[in-house]
């Protein structure tokens, strides 16, 4: 007794099983989050090291290299990327996919602890953290306005109230203010009066730190009660500092107000923002990896609405968001799933013309798909473009097993059998075919689920989702379909021997192919040759760029540019872009909210939000217009992009010879401009800025008792204040405000005033210019390193060109070919991921074919007939390649998904033909008669599946609906491949079956002849 006949005799357990599976699936669906794509990044650990005021080149020597060398030994490490700016070293360690992130974090901390004593003593405690926020940057950006607050109050409201409200939302990963100012108490010293006391700004700052404190003193017992002890010496307002007496190095004290001007104001600006030309402050929000950004955004919006209700006059304006695009992609994928299901049902009805059979076939879809959601929830997957695409693409496959069985049952019923007899015979007759098709589909898709690297993050969810759905469809076909057939299929239909016009025409072609086998095989050979010839003509890429509804204009000024200069150029760019058709609003921000260092103020971004999709041109057309308008803005380098893959080319040059690296980078940048189609080319080379350099004279300094450390500390405190950890604090009710001691602003802009700063010597104060030479010099404003070597990154906007073609052109540049031996080109970003994709796909597809062959050998108990079945695979890709070539498509991630789908479909169709042929031969038919009979009886279910899939894919291939940039290449590939693969399965497989049979017969005769001779 097999499973199908058991379910007919025992309907209650079968029905109960699928009721429970459906309930579990519905529960899983409600738990699944919504994303655009799976998080496409590897396990990552970030290390932040700060030493305020230290130059990048010094940080590289004393900090970065030591930490890199220690971390390079970490298990599973893939890449180390280091970014060094003034006072800050940021190291990002990327690990291989199989490395556990928590273990990697612990190992990274141990690696830094081992060398902590070798790092500078005044280095702040290193911050080692795992990257838990989703890739791609912030997913929403807001601006806010309240006419009752000044800029400082509004900034603090964001840092305090808004941050608390947003960070309390579950699954919010990070929060950062954009624009605004920081409150600070400025103690501006009077140099002349301070000099009369023989003191410096450093003395005042350190003395203020020692006085302005709130210290704990343990516990005491008084009167039998236990009391805490505190030493409190803090002021409540900035004005109270005027009366505070500070102790000077010589033992005297002085009232702070007598030697300095105290102002409760704001710190030097390190960032600024405007919205449509008006000063603004805002904030950005990052989500935690793997969580539903649509739900997070909805909860954030609710939190902000509560704040608006609590603070009348406060308004929040959404500046940019990836949520709308994600929701669009989700709805588009769900519509594709619904449309595919309805079309599959309609095709069953049109072909079988039996509403009872249609109900049975239609039931296979929800019974296969809904329980798959339970597995997806258990595996922590999300409802994203990849998983929904997997389900939508296999709709035709999921219903196929049911179609085959129902069609076979109806054929037996038309022969005059009862429903129970017809069902039992029909399901047993094609049991091997159904098991074979399911098994081959599983082994086709399963290898993709084990791919490594970033592509593995995509194909893991894709492969397992399809495998589970296909296995569920097998359960439906072997349990529920026979059960429903017994109940719904009614006898009484007469067998119809007439052949439709299409079927009659097809059978004539099939007979011709069988009678002219050589010509048919030659035609197949030409198709394979054409496929091989077309393949090099196809451009390659990773993920096609999408239309996200906004773009970011990044601008960069020369090193040393001030914040005011950056904002002036940014505003000029905003005015140039304003008025572009389709542009709705522009949010300008300068500086880096996540790292507000002074060296970053030369960069700005203009988040340009577009009008709704139906009221504007495509994103690529808008960006092209923006580029033309930005050409009128001088003094800055611009680049555009929405932050997704497929928009930019990135080249990394690395090497140990810094001069050779810089020279090569300049040549490569020049050659990239010569390509003509790249826009917004930027380079991180030669990012130098001017600086004031003190070079102590060793003899004079020693003679006057002045150390280099004293010079450095005196200069740092006088010009920019002490490090944050060393500053005195003004304690307010809900925060602490830095108290910064520094020279007057005018003195900081005058080189002679800087040179006349005084430092302590062995006989009192000594002017710096008497112990050191002061001059204007230059040094690197930032340093980038990749895998422990200096690197230069060159990026360019692809502007619609294929990444693979751009990489080929870049690799053939004269400057790249003539690179010195000390400089080499690194694969990174989309280029590295694309290489991983194609390498992994070759291995997965090759392994898939091998596993399919092994499964078919086991099921058919033949070494040769599986070759017949697999022969259609190379014949099917020609149609896919031709379709991509005619539509100017790329061979990228979605089109490769389509090719994997074709492997499964082609194999499935071939199995149906071969299996039924073998059944016919076993019934006593000649080989020719069995082949024609198989073609006649299997053509309908094969055409039903093909028609359903093509109809479901057609709207995507035509680009209808929401942004179909990802799904369209897959749809084109599948449709083109289906057109040829169906013909190959129905025409070429029977021909190849005869050749394989002849070859097998020849081997048998030869073996028998040799055995007879041996006897």
N, C-alpha and C positions, 0 to 999 in steps of 0.2 A: 504494500500500500504506500503510495507516495503522498506528498504534502497536498497536492491538488485534490485528489480523491478523498483524502482524509477530511479536508475542509468541507467538501460536499456532504459527507456523512455526519460531520460534527460542526454545525454552523455557529452554535452559541460561543464556544471559545474563540473562534475566529473573529466574530463580531466584537466581542468584549476586548480582544487584543487591540483592535484598531480604534475602538472608542477610547481606550486608555492612551494609546499613542497620540491620538488627535488632541485629547485634553492636555497632555504634556507639551505638545507642539504649540498650542495656543498660549499656554502659560509661558513657554520659552519666548514666543514672539513678543509678548508684552514686556519681557525683561531685556530684550535686545536694544542696544543703543543704535543711534543713527550717525553715520559718518559719510564723508565723501569717498575716501579711500582708506584702507588700513594704514596705520601709522608706519610710514616707510622710513624708519631709522633703526639703527642697531643699538644694542645696549651701550650707553654712554655715561661716562663719569667726567665731571668738570671740577677743575682745581683752580681756585682764585687765590692769588698771593699779592699782597699790597705792601708797599713801602713808599709812603707819600714823598713826592718830590724827586725820586731817583730817576735818572734818565734811562730810556729804553736800552741803550747799548750796555749800560752798567747792570741793569736788571738781567739782561741776557747772560752775561758772564757770571754774575754772582748768584743768580736764582734759577733762571729758566733751564740752563744746561744741566745743572746739578739735579734738578727735579726730573727732567726728561730722562737722564741716564738711569736714574733709579726706577722710574716707571717703565722703562723699555723692557724690563725683565718680566713684566706681568704676563700671566698665562692668558692666552686667547686675545692678546692685544692685536688690533688691526692697524690703527693709525693713531699718531699723536699730532695734534694741530695746536700750535701755540701762537697767541697774539699778545704782543707786548706794546704797551703805551706808557706814558709817563706815570710812574708810581704803581703800575698794575701789570700783572702777568696772569693771563688766562690760558689754561691748558685744557684741551678737550681730548679725552682718551676714548676712542671708539673700539669696541670689542666685537668679536665674531658673534654670530647670531646664537650659537649654542651656549655661550658663556652666561652664567647666572649673574644678574646685575648686582645683587646684594653681595655676592662673593667678590665681584670685581671692585665694588666700593671698599670693602674691608681690606683687600689687597692693596688698593691705591693708598689708603690711609697708612698702612704699614710701610709702604715704600717711602712715603714722605717722612714718617716718624724716624726712619733709619738715618736720614740725612739732616734732620732738623738742626743738629749742632753745627753743621757745615754752612748753614744759611746765615745771613746777617742777623745780629742779635735784635735789632729794632724792627725786624720784619713782623708784621701783624700775624696773628695765628692763622695758618693756612685753612681755607674753607674747602673741604672736599665733599662733594654732593653728587648724587646720581641725578641724571636729567630725567625728570618725570613729566615735564610739560610736553604737549604734543608738538610735532615738527611743524615748520612753516610759519613760525612767529605767532603773534597775537591773533586770536580769532575774532575779536571785536575791539573797536576803538570808539570811545565816546568823548565828546566835548561837553562842557557844562558852563552854565551862565547863571549869575545871580547878581543883580545890580546893587544889592545891599552890601556886598562884600568887596573889599579891595583885593588886589592880586595876591597879597600874602595870606589874607584870611581864606580866600578861595583855595589857594594851594594847600593850606593846612587842612581845610575841610576835606579835600581829596585824600590827603595822606592819612587822615584820621577816620572821619565818619564814613566816607565812601569805601575806603580800603577795608574797614571792619565789616561793612555790609556785604561787600563783594566776596571777600575771603571766607565769609561764613557760609557761602553757597557751596554745597557739596560738589567736589570734583573740579573746582577752580584751582589751577596749578600755580599761577603767579599773577601779580598785579604791579603796575608801574605807572607813575604819573608822567604825563607828557606836558612840557611847558611849565609855566609857573615859576615860583621863587622859593627860596628857603630862608626862614627867619634866622637872624643872627645878631648878636650884640657885638658891635664893632668898637674896639678900644684903639683909637688912633693916637699914637704917642706924639708928643712934642719933642722933636729931636734935641733942640737947643736946651730946653729945661731938663730933659732927662740926662743930657751930657753933664750938666752941673752936679748931678748926683753920682756920676761915674758908673752909669748903668746902661743897659741896652734893652731893646724890645724883648730879647730872649729872657733876660732877667725878670722883667715884669710878667711875662707870660707864665714862666715857671713858678714865680712867687704867688701869682694869682691862683694857680692850680693848687698849691699847697694850702692856701687859706680857704678858698671857696669849696668846702667839703662838708659832707654829711657822713660821718664814720660811725660804725658800730663798735661798742666797747665791751661786749660780753654781757654777763648777768651778775646781779648782786642780791643778797638777802638783807632786807631792812624790815625790822618789826615783824619778822616771821613770814613776810611775803617775798616772793621772788620777783625782781624787777629787771627790766632790760636797761642797758646803758648806751647812750648815743652821744656823740660829739657833733653839734650842729653849728656850722659857721657859714651859712648861706644867706644870701640876700633874696628878697622876694621880687624886686623890680630892678631894671637896668639902672634907673636913677640912683638907687641906693649904692651902686658901685662907686659913685663919686666920693662918698665919705669913707670908703674902705681904705685902710692903710696897708700898704704892701711893704714887706721887708726886703731891703736891698742887700747885695752881696757883702757890703762893708759893715753891715749891722745896723745902719740907719733905716728909718722907715719914712714913708712919704704917702700923703693922701693921693689916691689914684686920680682924682679930679684935678690935681695940681699939675700933673705931668701928661695928661691925656684927655682927649675928648671922647665921651662915651655916647654911643647912639644905638638905640634899639631899632635895627633896620633889617636889611636883607643881605645875604651873602652875594658874592660875585655870581652873576648869571652863568650857568653852564648849559641851559637849554631854553628854548622859546617856542611858542606855537601861535598860529593864527588860523582862523576859520573864515574863508572867503574874504580875507583882507583885514579882519578884525582880530585884535589880540584875544587869545583864548588859552584856556588850560583844559586838559583832558586826561584820559587814562586809557591804558591798554590792559587787556585781560588774556591770559593764556589758559588753556584747558589742560587737564591731566591726561596723559596718554590713555587711549583705549576707551574713553568715555564719550557719551552722546553730547556733542556740542550743541545740538538743537535744544535739548532739555536744559543744559547749563545756561544757554543764552536766555531761555524763557524764565528760569529762576533768577538770573541776574536782572532781567527787566523788571520782574516783580519786586526785587529788593530796591531797585532805583525808584520805582513808583512809590514805594513806602517812604523813601527819603523825600521825594517831591511833596508828598502829603504832609510830612512833618515840617517841611521848610517851604512855606509859600514863597513864590517868586523864583525858586530854584528850578531850572529846566536842564534836562539831559538831551543831547542830540547825538544820534548814532552817526558816526563818521564813516566807518567801514566795517564790514562783517563778511566772514566766509559762510555764515549760517544760511543765508539765502541761497547761495550756490549749492551748498550741501543739501538743503531741502529740495531744491530743484532736481538735483541728481537722484535723490531718493524717490521722489514722485515719478520722475521719468523712468527709473528702473522698475518701480512697481507697476506703472502703466504698461511697460513692455511685458512684464510677467502676466498681467491680466489679459492683455491683447493676445499674447502667444497662447494662453490657455483657451480663450474663446475661439480663436482661429483653429486650434487643434480640434476642438469639439465640433466646430462647423465643418471642417474637412471630413471628419468621421461620418457626419450625417450625409454630406454630399456624396461620398464614395459608397457607403453601405446602404444609404436610403432606408435606414431602420432606426426608429427613435429609441427602441429598447437597447439595441447595440450601442447607440450613441451615449445613453445614460451610463452603461457599463464602462465605456472608454473614458467618459468624462470624470467618473468617480475616481479613476486612477490618479488624477492630478492632485486633488486635495489630500488624498490618502497617502501620497508619496511626499508632497512638499511640506505639508503642515507638521508632520512629525520631525522633519529635518530641522525645524526651528528649535526643537528641544535639544538636539545635539549642538547646534550653533551656540545656544545660550550656555550649555555646559562647558563648551570649549572657549568661552569668553570671546566669541566673535561678535561682530556688529552687522547691522543692516547697512552695508555699504555697496558701492557700485560693483565691486568684485563679487561679493557673495550673491547679490541679487541678479547679477549678470549670469553667474553660474546656474542659478535656478531657472532663469528665463530661457537660457540657451538650451537647457536639457528638457524643457517642457515637451518637445517633440519626442525625445528619447524616453522620457518617463511614461508617456502614453503609448509608446510603441509596443511594449510587451503586451499591454492589454489589447491593442489594436490587432496584433498578430493572433492572439488567442481568440478574440471575439470573431474575427474574420474567419478563422478556421472552424469555430463552432457553428457559425451560420452556414458554412459550406457543407458541413456534415448534416445539419438539420435539413437543408434543402435536398439531401439524399434520402429523406424519409425517416430518419432516426428520431427517437424521442430526445427531448432536451437533455435529460440526464445521460443517456447513452452518447449523444453527440458531444457533450461537454467532456465526458471522461475520455473518449477516444481522441478528441481534438487536442486537449491539453497534454496528453501523454505523447501524441504524435510529434508535437513541437517542443517537448520538454528540453531536449538537448539543445535545440536552437536558442530557446529563451535563456537557458543557463549559460550557453556559450557567449551570447551577445552581452549579457550582464557581466560575466567574468572578464571579457575583453575590455569592456568600458571601464571597469574598476582598475585593471592593470594598466590601461592607457593613462588614466588621470592620477593614479596613486603616486608614480614617481615625481610628478610635478610638486606634490605636497612636501617633498623632502629636499627641494632645492635650497641652496644656501644663499647667504647675503641678503641684500635688500629685495631682489626678486622673490626670494623664498618667503618673505613676509606677505607678498601678494598671493603666491601660488599655494601657500599652506592653506589659507582660507578657501581659495578657489577649488583646489583639488579635493580636500576633505568634504566640502559641502556637496560637490557632485557625487563623490563616492557614496556618501550616506544616502543621498536622494536616489541614486541608481539602485542601491541595495534594497531600499524601501520599495521601489517600483517592482523589484523581483518578488518581494513578499506579497505585494498587492496582486501581481499577475498569478502567483501560485496559490494564493489563499482566497482573496476576495473576488477576483474576476471569475473563477469557476463557480463560486457560490452564487454570485449574481447572475451568471449565465443560466444556471439551472432554474432560477426563479423568473427571469425576465424573458429569455429567448423561448419563443413559442413555435412548435412544429406546424407544418402545414404548407410551408413554402415549397414550390416546385423547383427543382434544379434548373437553372438557366444556363444552357450550353452556348447561348449566343455570345459573341465577343463584340465589345464596343469597337467603334472605328479606330480610336487611339490604340487600344490593345491589339487589334488586328494589325495595324501598321507597325507597332513595335515588334510583334512576333515575326513579321516578315523580315524586318531588319535583323533580328536575332538569328533567324534561319540563314540569312545571307552571310552573316559573320561566321556562323558555324561551317558553312559550305566554302567560305573563302578565308580560311584561318590565317593564311600568310598575309593577306592584305589587311585584315583586322589588327594583327599583331604589329605590322608596319605602322599603321595609323597610331596605335598606342605608343610605339617607340618614338614617333614624331612628337607626340604630346609631351612625353618625358623630356625629349631633347629641347623642345620649346620652353619647358619649365626651367631647365638648367640655364638656357640662354637668357631668359627674362630675369632670373634671380639677381644677377649683378646690376641690373638696371634699376632695381628698387632701392629707394633711399631708406635709411635705417634711423631709428630713434628709440627713445625709451617710453615716455608718456607724452602724448600730444598735448600741446598747450590748450587750455580751456578758456571759455568766455566767462569770467568770474564776476563781471559787473563793476569792476574797479581795477585800476592799475596804480602802481606806485612809481613816481618819478624820483629817482635818486640823483642828487647832485653833489658834487665834490669840488671844493675850492682848493687852491694851493696851500701847502702847509704853512702854518702861522697866521692864517686868516682868522679874524676875530668873529665873535658871534654876531655882532652888528653887520659886518660885511656879508656873512653867510645869509642872514635874514634879508638883507637888501637884495641880493641876487635871487634868493628864493621868491621874494615878492615880485621881482621883475619876471621871473619864470611863470609865476601864477597869473600875472596879468596877461602874459603872452598866450597862455593856454585857455584862459577864460573866454568863453564865446565859442569854443569848439563844439560842433554839433554832437550832441550826446553826452556832454559833460554837465553834471548836475551841481557838484560842489567840490571844493578843494581844501584840504586840511594840510597846513604846512607845519612841520616841526623840525627844529634844528637841535643838534646834540643827540646823545644816546641816552634814553631814559633809564636803561638797565645799567649803564656805566657812565655817569655824568662827569667824566674827566675833562679838563680844559682842552686837552689835545683833540677831542672829538667834535668840537664846535664848528669845524670847517665842513661838516657834512650835514645835509638836510634831506628831508623826504617830503614829497607832495602826494598825499593820498588823494587820488582823483576818482571820485565816485560818479558812475554813469547813471543815466536815466534808465527806466525799466526797459527790458529787452525789446519789446515790440515798438518802442518809440525812438530807437537809435540805431545807428549802423552797428556792424559787428565790432568786437573789441579790437581786432587787428587793424581795421580801417581807422578807428579813432586814434589808436596809438601811432599810426603812420602820419596822421594829420598833426598830432602833438609833436612828433619828432621834427616835422617841417617848421613848426612855429618856434620850437626851442632853438633852432639854428640862429635866430635873431638875438638870442641872449648870450652875451660874451662873458668870459671870465670863469667859466665852470664847465665841468664834464658831466654829461647827463646820461642816464640809462633808465630804461622802462621795464616794467614787468609786474605781473600780479602775484609773484611769489611761488608759482607752480613749476613743475618740471616741464622741460621742452621749450623753455623760453630763452635760455642763455647757454652759451658755450663757455666752459671754464678750463683754462690751461694753467697748470702749475709747473713752474720751472724751479728746480731745487739744486743746490750744490754747496760745496764747502768753500769755493773761491768766490768771495763776495763781489769783487770787481768784475770777474768774468760773468757772474750771474746777472749783475746789473746791465752790463753791456749787451749780453744776449737778450735780455728782456726788452731793451730799447729796440733792438733789431726786429724781434718778433712782433712787437706792437706796431712797428712801421709796416711790416709785411701783412699783418692782419687788416690794417686799413686799406691796403692795396687789393684785398679780395673784393671789395666793393659792396657786398651785401650785408656785412656786419655793421651794426650801429651801436653807439654808446660804449665804445671800447675803453676799458679802464685798466689801469695797472697799479699794483702796489709798490712798484720800484721807485727809488729816488724820492721817497717821502721825507724830505729833509726840511728842517725849519731853522730859523735863526735863533740864537740864544746868547745870553751874556755868560761869558766864560771867565772864571777866576782861576788863575794859575799861580799858586803860592810859590814864592821864591824861598827855597829851603833855608838858605843861609840867613836871610833877613827875618824870616819867621822864627827860626830857632833863636836868633839873637834877642828877639823881643818876647819870646815865650808864647808864641801863638801856634796852635795846632791846626792841622787841616780840618779836623772834626769841628773845632770851634768856629772856623770860618764858615763851614757848610751850615751848621745849625744857626748861626747868627743871620746869615743871608736868607735862609728858608723862612725863619720866623718873621724877620723884618719885612719881607716882600709878600709872603702869602700866608703867614700864620703857622703855628705849630701843627703837628699831626692831630687828627681828630681825637685820638685816644688820649693825647696829652693836653687837650684844651680844658680850661675851667668851664663849668656848666651853670646856666641859670635855671634853677628848678621851678617850673610852673606847675599848675595843678595837674595837667595831663601830659606833659612832655618836658624834655630838657632842651635848652637852646645853647648852642656853642657861644662861648665868649672868646673872640679872636682878637689878639693883639697884633698890630701891624703898623708899618709906616704909612704916612699920608699917601693918598692915591697919586698925587703929583710927583712925589719922590720916586714912585715905582715906574714912572714913565721917563725919568731923567737919568741917563747913564752916569753923569758926573755925581749926581746925588747917590746913586747906588754905589759908586766907587768910594764915596766918602763915608760909607757906613763904618761904624766902629765895632771893634771886637776886643775882648779882654786879653791883655798881655801881662807880663810879670810886673810891669810898673804902671798899670792902669790901662785906660782905653787906648787902642791903637787904630788909626784909619786903615781900612782894608787895602787901599791903594799903596800904602807904605810897605806892605808885606806880600802883596800879590799883584800880578798884572791883570788888568781888567780889559777885556776886548769883546767885540761881537764875533761870534763864530757860528757854526752850524753843526747839526747832528741829525740823526734819523728821528723822526717824530713817532714812528712806530716800526716794529719789526715783526715779521711773520715767519714762522718756522713750520716745517712739515717733516715728520719722522726724523727729528733731531738735526735737520739741516735748514739753513736759510732758504726761504722760498719767495718767489714772486708769483702772484696770481694775476692772470690776465683774463678778463671776462668781456663778452660782447653779446649784444642782443641778436638773436637769430632772425627775428622779424619774419617768421614763417618758414624759414629754410630748415631742412632736415638736419638734425644733430649729427647723424653719421656722415653726411656729405661734408659738413663743416669741419668735422674732425679729420677726415681724409685730406681736405684742402690744407688744414693747419699742419698736419704731419708732413705734407709735401712742400711746405714753405722753405725757401733757401736758408733762412736763418735757423730753422729747426734742423735741417739736414747737416748744416755746418756747425752745430753746437760744439763747444769745447768738451773734452772728455770729462771735465769736472762738473759739467752742467747736464742735467737730464730732465726729460719730460715725464711728469707723473700723471697717471690716470686718477681722476678724482671727480666728485660730483656725479652728474648724469652720465658722463663718459665712462666712469668706472662701473656704474650701475648697469649701463647698457652692455658693456663687455661681459659682466657677470650674467646678465640676462641671456645673451646668446650662447655663452658657454654652458650655462646651466640647462638651457632649453635643449641644446644638442644632446647632452647626456641624458636628460629626462625622456626625450622622444626616442632616442636609441634604446634605452632600457625598456621603454614602453613597448616598442616593437618586439624586442626579445621576449618579454614576459607574455605578450599576446601570443607569440608563436608557441611558447612553452605551454600555455593554457590550452590552446587549440590542439596541440599534440596529445595532451592528456585526455581531452574530451572526445576527439575524433579518432584517437588511437591510430594515428597515421602521421608519418613524418613528412608527407608530401602535400596533402590537401590543405594544411595551414598556409603553404606557400601560395596556393591559389587564392585563398582569402586575402592575404596580405598584398597580393600583386596590385590591387586597386589603390593602395595607399600612395605610391609615387605618381600614379596616374591622376590623382585628385587635386594635387597642389597646383597644377597648371592653371586651372580655372581661377583659383584664389589669386595667384600671381598676376594673371591677366586683368582681373577685376581691380586689383590694387593699382596696377600700372595705368589703366584707363581712367581711373578716378584720381590720379596723382596722390595716391596714398603712400604710407610708409610701412615698412616692416618693423613694427614696434610691439610693445607689450599687448595691447588689445588684439592686434592682428595675429600674434603668436597664440593667443588664447583661442582665436578662431581656427588656427591650424591644428591645435590639439583636439578641438571639437571634431574637426573633419576626420582625424584619425579614427576616432571612436565611431562616427557615423558610417564611414566607408567600410570599416571592419564589420559593423553590425549588418549592413545591407548585404555584404558578400556572404556572411554566414547564412543568412536566410536562403540565398540561392543555392549554395553548396549543400547545406543540410537537406533541403528538400530534394535536390538531385540525388543524393545518396539514398534517401528514403525511397524514391522512385525506382532506382536500380535494384534495391533490396526487394521491391515488390514485383520484380521480373521485367520491368521496362528496359528497353535498350538504352544505351548511354544518351543517344541523340534524343529519343523520346522523353527520357527523364529530364534532360536539360530544358527542352521546350515546355514540358509540363511545369517544371519549377519556375521558368520565366513567366508562364501564364498565371500561376497561382501566387507567386511572390511579388509580382509587379505592383499589384494594387496596394498592399501594405507599405511597400517601399515608397511608392509615389505619394501615399497619404502622409507619411512622416515628412518627406521632402517638401511637399506643398505647404504643410503646416509651418515648418520652420522658415521657409522662404517668405511666406506671407507675414509671419511675425517679425521678421528682420527687415522687411522692406521699408517701413516708416523710419527706422533708425538709419538705414543705408542712405535714405534721401535727406536725412538731417532734420526731420520734422520734430516738433515738440521743443523741450528744453535743450540746453547745451548738450549736444550729442557728440562732442569732440572725442570722448573716450570710447563710447559705444559704437560710433560709426565705422571705424576701421575693422572692428570685429565683425560687424554685420556684413560689410562688403566682402570680407574674406570668406565668411560662411556661405553667403549666397553664391559667390563665384565658384567656390569649391563644391557646393552641393550640385550645381548644374552639371559639372563635369563628373563628379564622383557618382552621381546616380546613373548617368549614362555608362560609366565604366563598370559599375556593379552589374547593370542589367545586360550589357553587351560584351564587355571584355572578359569578365569573370567566367562565363560559360566557355569562351574560346580557350582561355588559359587552363580551365579545368580539363579540357580534352588533351592539351599538350602534357599536362602533369600526369594524367591518366595513361597516356601513351608511354611516357618516360617510365612510369612505375611498372607498366606491363613489360616494357623492354628489359628493365632490370630483373623482373621476375623470370622472364624467359631465359635471360642470360644466366641467371643463377641456377635454374633448373637444368639448362644445357650443361653447365659446368659440373653439376652434381652427377648427371648421367654419365659424362665422360669419366668422372672420377670412379664411378661404380664399374 
